[in-house]
Amino acid sequence: VMGRALRDAVATGRAADAASAAALSGQGSVTDVVLAVGRAELTLQTATAIRDRVVSAYQDVMRMPI
């Protein structure tokens, strides 16, 4: 799950970069850039939330008495 979330975050970030570059060169629209950056931000927030939950679960397990 973490690997897939990370791959999605990277791919979405690259798409946002490509949309930004296209807009700067005059080939893309500002709307496309805003949408791509919004998707990248949401994907990054989701990946961060998943990571935080995994770390929290690991810490809970490590605190359990044997």
PDB file of N, CA, C, O and CB in Angstrom:
ATOM      1  N   VAL A   1       0.834  -1.192   0.000  1.00  0.00           N
ATOM      2  CA  VAL A   1       0.000   0.000   0.000  1.00  0.00           C
ATOM      3  C   VAL A   1       0.874   1.249   0.000  1.00  0.00           C
ATOM      4  O   VAL A   1       0.621   2.200  -0.739  1.00  0.00           O
ATOM      5  CB  VAL A   1      -0.946   0.002   1.214  1.00  0.00           C
ATOM      6  N   MET A   2       1.925   1.229   0.856  1.00  0.00           N
ATOM      7  CA  MET A   2       2.798   2.399   0.916  1.00  0.00           C
ATOM      8  C   MET A   2       3.530   2.599  -0.408  1.00  0.00           C
ATOM      9  O   MET A   2       3.682   3.729  -0.873  1.00  0.00           O
ATOM     10  CB  MET A   2       3.807   2.256   2.062  1.00  0.00           C
ATOM     11  N   GLY A   3       3.975   1.517  -1.005  1.00  0.00           N
ATOM     12  CA  GLY A   3       4.685   1.630  -2.277  1.00  0.00           C
ATOM     13  C   GLY A   3       3.809   2.210  -3.364  1.00  0.00           C
ATOM     14  O   GLY A   3       4.244   3.061  -4.140  1.00  0.00           O
ATOM     15  N   ARG A   4       2.564   1.745  -3.417  1.00  0.00           N
ATOM     16  CA  ARG A   4       1.634   2.253  -4.423  1.00  0.00           C
ATOM     17  C   ARG A   4       1.317   3.716  -4.175  1.00  0.00           C
ATOM     18  O   ARG A   4       1.249   4.504  -5.119  1.00  0.00           O
ATOM     19  CB  ARG A   4       0.346   1.431  -4.428  1.00  0.00           C
ATOM     20  N   ALA A   5       1.120   4.094  -2.907  1.00  0.00           N
ATOM     21  CA  ALA A   5       0.837   5.489  -2.580  1.00  0.00           C
ATOM     22  C   ALA A   5       2.014   6.381  -2.950  1.00  0.00           C
ATOM     23  O   ALA A   5       1.831   7.494  -3.442  1.00  0.00           O
ATOM     24  CB  ALA A   5       0.510   5.635  -1.091  1.00  0.00           C
ATOM     25  N   LEU A   6       3.217   5.885  -2.709  1.00  0.00           N
ATOM     26  CA  LEU A   6       4.407   6.659  -3.044  1.00  0.00           C
ATOM     27  C   LEU A   6       4.561   6.805  -4.552  1.00  0.00           C
ATOM     28  O   LEU A   6       4.885   7.887  -5.043  1.00  0.00           O
ATOM     29  CB  LEU A   6       5.652   6.003  -2.451  1.00  0.00           C
ATOM     30  N   ARG A   7       4.330   5.722  -5.287  1.00  0.00           N
ATOM     31  CA  ARG A   7       4.416   5.808  -6.752  1.00  0.00           C
ATOM     32  C   ARG A   7       3.378   6.769  -7.303  1.00  0.00           C
ATOM     33  O   ARG A   7       3.672   7.541  -8.215  1.00  0.00           O
ATOM     34  CB  ARG A   7       4.232   4.424  -7.385  1.00  0.00           C
ATOM     35  N   ASP A   8       2.158   6.731  -6.756  1.00  0.00           N
ATOM     36  CA  ASP A   8       1.111   7.647  -7.199  1.00  0.00           C
ATOM     37  C   ASP A   8       1.485   9.096  -6.895  1.00  0.00           C
ATOM     38  O   ASP A   8       1.254   9.987  -7.713  1.00  0.00           O
ATOM     39  CB  ASP A   8      -0.224   7.296  -6.531  1.00  0.00           C
ATOM     40  N   ALA A   9       2.063   9.327  -5.720  1.00  0.00           N
ATOM     41  CA  ALA A   9       2.459  10.688  -5.345  1.00  0.00           C
ATOM     42  C   ALA A   9       3.534  11.217  -6.288  1.00  0.00           C
ATOM     43  O   ALA A   9       3.485  12.372  -6.711  1.00  0.00           O
ATOM     44  CB  ALA A   9       2.966  10.722  -3.891  1.00  0.00           C
ATOM     45  N   VAL A  10       4.496  10.372  -6.612  1.00  0.00           N
ATOM     46  CA  VAL A  10       5.572  10.792  -7.516  1.00  0.00           C
ATOM     47  C   VAL A  10       5.018  11.059  -8.911  1.00  0.00           C
ATOM     48  O   VAL A  10       5.366  12.062  -9.535  1.00  0.00           O
ATOM     49  CB  VAL A  10       6.685   9.719  -7.579  1.00  0.00           C
ATOM     50  N   ALA A  11       4.167  10.176  -9.401  1.00  0.00           N
ATOM     51  CA  ALA A  11       3.596  10.350 -10.738  1.00  0.00           C
ATOM     52  C   ALA A  11       2.737  11.604 -10.812  1.00  0.00           C
ATOM     53  O   ALA A  11       2.787  12.330 -11.804  1.00  0.00           O
ATOM     54  CB  ALA A  11       2.767   9.126 -11.129  1.00  0.00           C
ATOM     55  N   THR A  12       1.958  11.864  -9.784  1.00  0.00           N
ATOM     56  CA  THR A  12       1.111  13.048  -9.763  1.00  0.00           C
ATOM     57  C   THR A  12       1.954  14.318  -9.683  1.00  0.00           C
ATOM     58  O   THR A  12       1.631  15.326 -10.312  1.00  0.00           O
ATOM     59  CB  THR A  12       0.134  12.984  -8.586  1.00  0.00           C
ATOM     60  N   GLY A  13       3.032  14.264  -8.910  1.00  0.00           N
ATOM     61  CA  GLY A  13       3.937  15.407  -8.831  1.00  0.00           C
ATOM     62  C   GLY A  13       4.602  15.697 -10.168  1.00  0.00           C
ATOM     63  O   GLY A  13       4.754  16.854 -10.560  1.00  0.00           O
ATOM     64  N   ARG A  14       4.996  14.639 -10.862  1.00  0.00           N
ATOM     65  CA  ARG A  14       5.598  14.826 -12.189  1.00  0.00           C
ATOM     66  C   ARG A  14       4.596  15.398 -13.177  1.00  0.00           C
ATOM     67  O   ARG A  14       4.956  16.222 -14.018  1.00  0.00           O
ATOM     68  CB  ARG A  14       6.148  13.500 -12.718  1.00  0.00           C
ATOM     69  N   ALA A  15       3.336  14.967 -13.085  1.00  0.00           N
ATOM     70  CA  ALA A  15       2.301  15.511 -13.966  1.00  0.00           C
ATOM     71  C   ALA A  15       2.086  16.997 -13.678  1.00  0.00           C
ATOM     72  O   ALA A  15       1.885  17.787 -14.600  1.00  0.00           O
ATOM     73  CB  ALA A  15       0.974  14.733 -13.792  1.00  0.00           C
ATOM     74  N   ALA A  16       2.130  17.376 -12.402  1.00  0.00           N
ATOM     75  CA  ALA A  16       1.985  18.790 -12.046  1.00  0.00           C
ATOM     76  C   ALA A  16       3.163  19.599 -12.580  1.00  0.00           C
ATOM     77  O   ALA A  16       2.983  20.715 -13.066  1.00  0.00           O
ATOM     78  CB  ALA A  16       1.873  18.957 -10.517  1.00  0.00           C
ATOM     79  N   ASP A  17       4.374  19.034 -12.489  1.00  0.00           N
ATOM     80  CA  ASP A  17       5.552  19.711 -13.041  1.00  0.00           C
ATOM     81  C   ASP A  17       5.425  19.885 -14.550  1.00  0.00           C
ATOM     82  O   ASP A  17       5.747  20.944 -15.089  1.00  0.00           O
ATOM     83  CB  ASP A  17       6.830  18.926 -12.709  1.00  0.00           C
ATOM     84  N   ALA A  18       4.960  18.850 -15.220  1.00  0.00           N
ATOM     85  CA  ALA A  18       4.806  18.921 -16.670  1.00  0.00           C
ATOM     86  C   ALA A  18       3.759  19.965 -17.057  1.00  0.00           C
ATOM     87  O   ALA A  18       3.950  20.710 -18.018  1.00  0.00           O
ATOM     88  CB  ALA A  18       4.418  17.547 -17.233  1.00  0.00           C
ATOM     89  N   ALA A  19       2.656  20.021 -16.312  1.00  0.00           N
ATOM     90  CA  ALA A  19       1.618  21.009 -16.594  1.00  0.00           C
ATOM     91  C   ALA A  19       2.150  22.421 -16.365  1.00  0.00           C
ATOM     92  O   ALA A  19       1.841  23.336 -17.128  1.00  0.00           O
ATOM     93  CB  ALA A  19       0.377  20.754 -15.718  1.00  0.00           C
ATOM     94  N   SER A  20       2.942  22.596 -15.324  1.00  0.00           N
ATOM     95  CA  SER A  20       3.529  23.912 -15.044  1.00  0.00           C
ATOM     96  C   SER A  20       4.487  24.323 -16.152  1.00  0.00           C
ATOM     97  O   SER A  20       4.470  25.469 -16.601  1.00  0.00           O
ATOM     98  CB  SER A  20       4.261  23.904 -13.692  1.00  0.00           C
ATOM     99  N   ALA A  21       5.315  23.395 -16.588  1.00  0.00           N
ATOM    100  CA  ALA A  21       6.266  23.690 -17.665  1.00  0.00           C
ATOM    101  C   ALA A  21       5.540  24.024 -18.962  1.00  0.00           C
ATOM    102  O   ALA A  21       5.948  24.924 -19.696  1.00  0.00           O
ATOM    103  CB  ALA A  21       7.211  22.504 -17.885  1.00  0.00           C
ATOM    104  N   ALA A  22       4.463  23.296 -19.240  1.00  0.00           N
ATOM    105  CA  ALA A  22       3.686  23.566 -20.452  1.00  0.00           C
ATOM    106  C   ALA A  22       3.050  24.950 -20.389  1.00  0.00           C
ATOM    107  O   ALA A  22       3.023  25.670 -21.387  1.00  0.00           O
ATOM    108  CB  ALA A  22       2.601  22.493 -20.649  1.00  0.00           C
ATOM    109  N   ALA A  23       2.542  25.319 -19.224  1.00  0.00           N
ATOM    110  CA  ALA A  23       1.922  26.639 -19.080  1.00  0.00           C
ATOM    111  C   ALA A  23       2.965  27.749 -19.226  1.00  0.00           C
ATOM    112  O   ALA A  23       2.693  28.790 -19.823  1.00  0.00           O
ATOM    113  CB  ALA A  23       1.211  26.753 -17.716  1.00  0.00           C
ATOM    114  N   LEU A  24       4.143  27.520 -18.684  1.00  0.00           N
ATOM    115  CA  LEU A  24       5.195  28.538 -18.796  1.00  0.00           C
ATOM    116  C   LEU A  24       5.664  28.722 -20.233  1.00  0.00           C
ATOM    117  O   LEU A  24       6.069  29.817 -20.625  1.00  0.00           O
ATOM    118  CB  LEU A  24       6.379  28.166 -17.918  1.00  0.00           C
ATOM    119  N   SER A  25       5.609  27.652 -21.016  1.00  0.00           N
ATOM    120  CA  SER A  25       6.024  27.752 -22.412  1.00  0.00           C
ATOM    121  C   SER A  25       4.879  28.221 -23.312  1.00  0.00           C
ATOM    122  O   SER A  25       5.062  28.382 -24.519  1.00  0.00           O
ATOM    123  CB  SER A  25       6.551  26.406 -22.899  1.00  0.00           C
ATOM    124  N   GLY A  26       3.707  28.437 -22.730  1.00  0.00           N
ATOM    125  CA  GLY A  26       2.570  28.933 -23.501  1.00  0.00           C
ATOM    126  C   GLY A  26       1.728  27.857 -24.137  1.00  0.00           C
ATOM    127  O   GLY A  26       0.843  28.171 -24.933  1.00  0.00           O
ATOM    128  N   GLN A  27       1.963  26.608 -23.822  1.00  0.00           N
ATOM    129  CA  GLN A  27       1.219  25.514 -24.441  1.00  0.00           C
ATOM    130  C   GLN A  27       0.107  24.963 -23.555  1.00  0.00           C
ATOM    131  O   GLN A  27      -0.698  24.154 -24.015  1.00  0.00           O
ATOM    132  CB  GLN A  27       2.160  24.405 -24.802  1.00  0.00           C
ATOM    133  N   GLY A  28       0.049  25.379 -22.312  1.00  0.00           N
ATOM    134  CA  GLY A  28      -0.970  24.865 -21.396  1.00  0.00           C
ATOM    135  C   GLY A  28      -1.768  26.008 -20.797  1.00  0.00           C
ATOM    136  O   GLY A  28      -1.420  27.179 -20.950  1.00  0.00           O
ATOM    137  N   SER A  29      -2.828  25.652 -20.122  1.00  0.00           N
ATOM    138  CA  SER A  29      -3.656  26.686 -19.502  1.00  0.00           C
ATOM    139  C   SER A  29      -3.407  26.733 -17.996  1.00  0.00           C
ATOM    140  O   SER A  29      -2.921  25.774 -17.396  1.00  0.00           O
ATOM    141  CB  SER A  29      -5.152  26.432 -19.791  1.00  0.00           C
ATOM    142  N   VAL A  30      -3.746  27.849 -17.418  1.00  0.00           N
ATOM    143  CA  VAL A  30      -3.583  28.037 -15.980  1.00  0.00           C
ATOM    144  C   VAL A  30      -4.506  27.085 -15.223  1.00  0.00           C
ATOM    145  O   VAL A  30      -4.155  26.605 -14.146  1.00  0.00           O
ATOM    146  CB  VAL A  30      -3.873  29.503 -15.584  1.00  0.00           C
ATOM    147  N   THR A  31      -5.668  26.815 -15.776  1.00  0.00           N
ATOM    148  CA  THR A  31      -6.620  25.906 -15.136  1.00  0.00           C
ATOM    149  C   THR A  31      -6.021  24.509 -15.000  1.00  0.00           C
ATOM    150  O   THR A  31      -6.167  23.861 -13.964  1.00  0.00           O
ATOM    151  CB  THR A  31      -7.935  25.847 -15.937  1.00  0.00           C
ATOM    152  N   ASP A  32      -5.352  24.053 -16.048  1.00  0.00           N
ATOM    153  CA  ASP A  32      -4.704  22.738 -15.993  1.00  0.00           C
ATOM    154  C   ASP A  32      -3.636  22.692 -14.915  1.00  0.00           C
ATOM    155  O   ASP A  32      -3.489  21.689 -14.216  1.00  0.00           O
ATOM    156  CB  ASP A  32      -4.089  22.389 -17.347  1.00  0.00           C
ATOM    157  N   VAL A  33      -2.894  23.777 -14.784  1.00  0.00           N
ATOM    158  CA  VAL A  33      -1.845  23.837 -13.772  1.00  0.00           C
ATOM    159  C   VAL A  33      -2.449  23.789 -12.373  1.00  0.00           C
ATOM    160  O   VAL A  33      -1.974  23.049 -11.512  1.00  0.00           O
ATOM    161  CB  VAL A  33      -1.001  25.108 -13.945  1.00  0.00           C
ATOM    162  N   VAL A  34      -3.482  24.567 -12.153  1.00  0.00           N
ATOM    163  CA  VAL A  34      -4.128  24.603 -10.836  1.00  0.00           C
ATOM    164  C   VAL A  34      -4.699  23.233 -10.481  1.00  0.00           C
ATOM    165  O   VAL A  34      -4.556  22.778  -9.346  1.00  0.00           O
ATOM    166  CB  VAL A  34      -5.245  25.669 -10.807  1.00  0.00           C
ATOM    167  N   LEU A  35      -5.334  22.583 -11.427  1.00  0.00           N
ATOM    168  CA  LEU A  35      -5.895  21.251 -11.171  1.00  0.00           C
ATOM    169  C   LEU A  35      -4.794  20.231 -10.894  1.00  0.00           C
ATOM    170  O   LEU A  35      -4.921  19.418  -9.979  1.00  0.00           O
ATOM    171  CB  LEU A  35      -6.747  20.790 -12.363  1.00  0.00           C
ATOM    172  N   ALA A  36      -3.723  20.267 -11.672  1.00  0.00           N
ATOM    173  CA  ALA A  36      -2.630  19.313 -11.487  1.00  0.00           C
ATOM    174  C   ALA A  36      -1.935  19.523 -10.142  1.00  0.00           C
ATOM    175  O   ALA A  36      -1.610  18.557  -9.452  1.00  0.00           O
ATOM    176  CB  ALA A  36      -1.614  19.438 -12.629  1.00  0.00           C
ATOM    177  N   VAL A  37      -1.710  20.767  -9.776  1.00  0.00           N
ATOM    178  CA  VAL A  37      -1.070  21.054  -8.491  1.00  0.00           C
ATOM    179  C   VAL A  37      -1.990  20.653  -7.339  1.00  0.00           C
ATOM    180  O   VAL A  37      -1.516  20.135  -6.328  1.00  0.00           O
ATOM    181  CB  VAL A  37      -0.702  22.553  -8.389  1.00  0.00           C
ATOM    182  N   GLY A  38      -3.285  20.881  -7.473  1.00  0.00           N
ATOM    183  CA  GLY A  38      -4.249  20.467  -6.450  1.00  0.00           C
ATOM    184  C   GLY A  38      -4.256  18.955  -6.263  1.00  0.00           C
ATOM    185  O   GLY A  38      -4.293  18.454  -5.139  1.00  0.00           O
ATOM    186  N   ARG A  39      -4.222  18.229  -7.394  1.00  0.00           N
ATOM    187  CA  ARG A  39      -4.161  16.763  -7.309  1.00  0.00           C
ATOM    188  C   ARG A  39      -2.873  16.303  -6.642  1.00  0.00           C
ATOM    189  O   ARG A  39      -2.882  15.380  -5.828  1.00  0.00           O
ATOM    190  CB  ARG A  39      -4.276  16.139  -8.706  1.00  0.00           C
ATOM    191  N   ALA A  40      -1.768  16.949  -6.990  1.00  0.00           N
ATOM    192  CA  ALA A  40      -0.479  16.574  -6.399  1.00  0.00           C
ATOM    193  C   ALA A  40      -0.480  16.834  -4.898  1.00  0.00           C
ATOM    194  O   ALA A  40       0.029  16.023  -4.125  1.00  0.00           O
ATOM    195  CB  ALA A  40       0.672  17.347  -7.070  1.00  0.00           C
ATOM    196  N   GLU A  41      -1.043  17.947  -4.491  1.00  0.00           N
ATOM    197  CA  GLU A  41      -1.109  18.267  -3.060  1.00  0.00           C
ATOM    198  C   GLU A  41      -1.971  17.263  -2.309  1.00  0.00           C
ATOM    199  O   GLU A  41      -1.595  16.811  -1.228  1.00  0.00           O
ATOM    200  CB  GLU A  41      -1.657  19.682  -2.853  1.00  0.00           C
ATOM    201  N   LEU A  42      -3.116  16.913  -2.867  1.00  0.00           N
ATOM    202  CA  LEU A  42      -4.008  15.941  -2.235  1.00  0.00           C
ATOM    203  C   LEU A  42      -3.348  14.567  -2.141  1.00  0.00           C
ATOM    204  O   LEU A  42      -3.471  13.885  -1.124  1.00  0.00           O
ATOM    205  CB  LEU A  42      -5.325  15.840  -3.014  1.00  0.00           C
ATOM    206  N   THR A  43      -2.655  14.165  -3.195  1.00  0.00           N
ATOM    207  CA  THR A  43      -1.966  12.876  -3.192  1.00  0.00           C
ATOM    208  C   THR A  43      -0.864  12.855  -2.146  1.00  0.00           C
ATOM    209  O   THR A  43      -0.694  11.860  -1.442  1.00  0.00           O
ATOM    210  CB  THR A  43      -1.385  12.574  -4.574  1.00  0.00           C
ATOM    211  N   LEU A  44      -0.117  13.944  -2.041  1.00  0.00           N
ATOM    212  CA  LEU A  44       0.950  14.017  -1.042  1.00  0.00           C
ATOM    213  C   LEU A  44       0.383  13.985   0.369  1.00  0.00           C
ATOM    214  O   LEU A  44       0.954  13.336   1.246  1.00  0.00           O
ATOM    215  CB  LEU A  44       1.784  15.283  -1.242  1.00  0.00           C
ATOM    216  N   GLN A  45      -0.722  14.667   0.603  1.00  0.00           N
ATOM    217  CA  GLN A  45      -1.363  14.638   1.920  1.00  0.00           C
ATOM    218  C   GLN A  45      -1.844  13.230   2.255  1.00  0.00           C
ATOM    219  O   GLN A  45      -1.730  12.792   3.399  1.00  0.00           O
ATOM    220  CB  GLN A  45      -2.541  15.627   1.969  1.00  0.00           C
ATOM    221  N   THR A  46      -2.381  12.521   1.264  1.00  0.00           N
ATOM    222  CA  THR A  46      -2.841  11.148   1.487  1.00  0.00           C
ATOM    223  C   THR A  46      -1.669  10.232   1.813  1.00  0.00           C
ATOM    224  O   THR A  46      -1.751   9.429   2.743  1.00  0.00           O
ATOM    225  CB  THR A  46      -3.594  10.623   0.253  1.00  0.00           C
ATOM    226  N   ALA A  47      -0.588  10.343   1.063  1.00  0.00           N
ATOM    227  CA  ALA A  47       0.594   9.512   1.328  1.00  0.00           C
ATOM    228  C   ALA A  47       1.167   9.805   2.710  1.00  0.00           C
ATOM    229  O   ALA A  47       1.602   8.892   3.412  1.00  0.00           O
ATOM    230  CB  ALA A  47       1.669   9.745   0.253  1.00  0.00           C
ATOM    231  N   THR A  48       1.166  11.072   3.097  1.00  0.00           N
ATOM    232  CA  THR A  48       1.666  11.440   4.421  1.00  0.00           C
ATOM    233  C   THR A  48       0.774  10.876   5.523  1.00  0.00           C
ATOM    234  O   THR A  48       1.273  10.403   6.544  1.00  0.00           O
ATOM    235  CB  THR A  48       1.761  12.965   4.550  1.00  0.00           C
ATOM    236  N   ALA A  49      -0.534  10.922   5.323  1.00  0.00           N
ATOM    237  CA  ALA A  49      -1.463  10.375   6.318  1.00  0.00           C
ATOM    238  C   ALA A  49      -1.283   8.863   6.454  1.00  0.00           C
ATOM    239  O   ALA A  49      -1.322   8.332   7.564  1.00  0.00           O
ATOM    240  CB  ALA A  49      -2.920  10.704   5.934  1.00  0.00           C
ATOM    241  N   ILE A  50      -1.089   8.174   5.339  1.00  0.00           N
ATOM    242  CA  ILE A  50      -0.868   6.734   5.385  1.00  0.00           C
ATOM    243  C   ILE A  50       0.427   6.425   6.127  1.00  0.00           C
ATOM    244  O   ILE A  50       0.472   5.524   6.965  1.00  0.00           O
ATOM    245  CB  ILE A  50      -0.829   6.143   3.962  1.00  0.00           C
ATOM    246  N   ARG A  51       1.469   7.170   5.817  1.00  0.00           N
ATOM    247  CA  ARG A  51       2.753   6.965   6.496  1.00  0.00           C
ATOM    248  C   ARG A  51       2.622   7.191   7.996  1.00  0.00           C
ATOM    249  O   ARG A  51       3.158   6.420   8.792  1.00  0.00           O
ATOM    250  CB  ARG A  51       3.823   7.901   5.916  1.00  0.00           C
ATOM    251  N   ASP A  52       1.915   8.243   8.380  1.00  0.00           N
ATOM    252  CA  ASP A  52       1.733   8.531   9.798  1.00  0.00           C
ATOM    253  C   ASP A  52       0.984   7.408  10.506  1.00  0.00           C
ATOM    254  O   ASP A  52       1.312   7.053  11.638  1.00  0.00           O
ATOM    255  CB  ASP A  52       0.987   9.845   9.976  1.00  0.00           C
ATOM    256  N   ARG A  53      -0.018   6.851   9.841  1.00  0.00           N
ATOM    257  CA  ARG A  53      -0.777   5.744  10.439  1.00  0.00           C
ATOM    258  C   ARG A  53       0.088   4.496  10.591  1.00  0.00           C
ATOM    259  O   ARG A  53       0.002   3.800  11.603  1.00  0.00           O
ATOM    260  CB  ARG A  53      -2.012   5.420   9.587  1.00  0.00           C
ATOM    261  N   VAL A  54       0.914   4.214   9.597  1.00  0.00           N
ATOM    262  CA  VAL A  54       1.798   3.045   9.666  1.00  0.00           C
ATOM    263  C   VAL A  54       2.799   3.213  10.803  1.00  0.00           C
ATOM    264  O   VAL A  54       3.033   2.274  11.563  1.00  0.00           O
ATOM    265  CB  VAL A  54       2.540   2.835   8.321  1.00  0.00           C
ATOM    266  N   VAL A  55       3.384   4.385  10.926  1.00  0.00           N
ATOM    267  CA  VAL A  55       4.337   4.648  12.004  1.00  0.00           C
ATOM    268  C   VAL A  55       3.650   4.540  13.359  1.00  0.00           C
ATOM    269  O   VAL A  55       4.211   3.970  14.295  1.00  0.00           O
ATOM    270  CB  VAL A  55       4.974   6.041  11.838  1.00  0.00           C
ATOM    271  N   SER A  56       2.455   5.076  13.471  1.00  0.00           N
ATOM    272  CA  SER A  56       1.707   5.009  14.721  1.00  0.00           C
ATOM    273  C   SER A  56       1.382   3.562  15.097  1.00  0.00           C
ATOM    274  O   SER A  56       1.501   3.178  16.260  1.00  0.00           O
ATOM    275  CB  SER A  56       0.419   5.826  14.612  1.00  0.00           C
ATOM    276  N   ALA A  57       0.974   2.768  14.116  1.00  0.00           N
ATOM    277  CA  ALA A  57       0.673   1.356  14.385  1.00  0.00           C
ATOM    278  C   ALA A  57       1.927   0.618  14.816  1.00  0.00           C
ATOM    279  O   ALA A  57       1.874  -0.204  15.731  1.00  0.00           O
ATOM    280  CB  ALA A  57       0.063   0.681  13.142  1.00  0.00           C
ATOM    281  N   TYR A  58       3.047   0.896  14.178  1.00  0.00           N
ATOM    282  CA  TYR A  58       4.309   0.268  14.559  1.00  0.00           C
ATOM    283  C   TYR A  58       4.680   0.640  15.996  1.00  0.00           C
ATOM    284  O   TYR A  58       5.100  -0.215  16.777  1.00  0.00           O
ATOM    285  CB  TYR A  58       5.434   0.684  13.589  1.00  0.00           C
ATOM    286  N   GLN A  59       4.526   1.895  16.332  1.00  0.00           N
ATOM    287  CA  GLN A  59       4.850   2.329  17.692  1.00  0.00           C
ATOM    288  C   GLN A  59       3.938   1.677  18.716  1.00  0.00           C
ATOM    289  O   GLN A  59       4.389   1.311  19.801  1.00  0.00           O
ATOM    290  CB  GLN A  59       4.751   3.843  17.803  1.00  0.00           C
ATOM    291  N   ASP A  60       2.655   1.526  18.386  1.00  0.00           N
ATOM    292  CA  ASP A  60       1.714   0.850  19.289  1.00  0.00           C
ATOM    293  C   ASP A  60       2.119  -0.601  19.515  1.00  0.00           C
ATOM    294  O   ASP A  60       2.058  -1.097  20.640  1.00  0.00           O
ATOM    295  CB  ASP A  60       0.285   0.913  18.726  1.00  0.00           C
ATOM    296  N   VAL A  61       2.530  -1.278  18.455  1.00  0.00           N
ATOM    297  CA  VAL A  61       2.957  -2.662  18.584  1.00  0.00           C
ATOM    298  C   VAL A  61       4.215  -2.755  19.445  1.00  0.00           C
ATOM    299  O   VAL A  61       4.338  -3.656  20.275  1.00  0.00           O
ATOM    300  CB  VAL A  61       3.207  -3.278  17.202  1.00  0.00           C
ATOM    301  N   MET A  62       5.132  -1.840  19.249  1.00  0.00           N
ATOM    302  CA  MET A  62       6.388  -1.870  20.000  1.00  0.00           C
ATOM    303  C   MET A  62       6.161  -1.579  21.491  1.00  0.00           C
ATOM    304  O   MET A  62       6.962  -2.000  22.326  1.00  0.00           O
ATOM    305  CB  MET A  62       7.377  -0.854  19.410  1.00  0.00           C
ATOM    306  N   ARG A  63       5.098  -0.875  21.830  1.00  0.00           N
ATOM    307  CA  ARG A  63       4.793  -0.560  23.222  1.00  0.00           C
ATOM    308  C   ARG A  63       4.066  -1.683  23.952  1.00  0.00           C
ATOM    309  O   ARG A  63       3.961  -1.663  25.179  1.00  0.00           O
ATOM    310  CB  ARG A  63       3.967   0.685  23.286  1.00  0.00           C
ATOM    311  N   MET A  64       3.568  -2.655  23.208  1.00  0.00           N
ATOM    312  CA  MET A  64       2.816  -3.752  23.826  1.00  0.00           C
ATOM    313  C   MET A  64       3.730  -4.588  24.717  1.00  0.00           C
ATOM    314  O   MET A  64       4.864  -4.900  24.352  1.00  0.00           O
ATOM    315  CB  MET A  64       2.162  -4.643  22.745  1.00  0.00           C
ATOM    316  N   PRO A  65       3.212  -4.944  25.896  1.00  0.00           N
ATOM    317  CA  PRO A  65       4.026  -5.824  26.751  1.00  0.00           C
ATOM    318  C   PRO A  65       4.032  -7.234  26.170  1.00  0.00           C
ATOM    319  O   PRO A  65       3.081  -7.666  25.520  1.00  0.00           O
ATOM    320  CB  PRO A  65       3.484  -5.842  28.216  1.00  0.00           C
ATOM    321  N   ILE A  66       5.115  -7.923  26.420  1.00  0.00           N
ATOM    322  CA  ILE A  66       5.248  -9.290  25.890  1.00  0.00           C
ATOM    323  C   ILE A  66       4.631 -10.276  26.852  1.00  0.00           C
ATOM    324  O   ILE A  66       4.638 -11.479  26.593  1.00  0.00           O
ATOM    325  CB  ILE A  66       6.729  -9.650  25.637  1.00  0.00           C
TER     326      ILE A  66
END
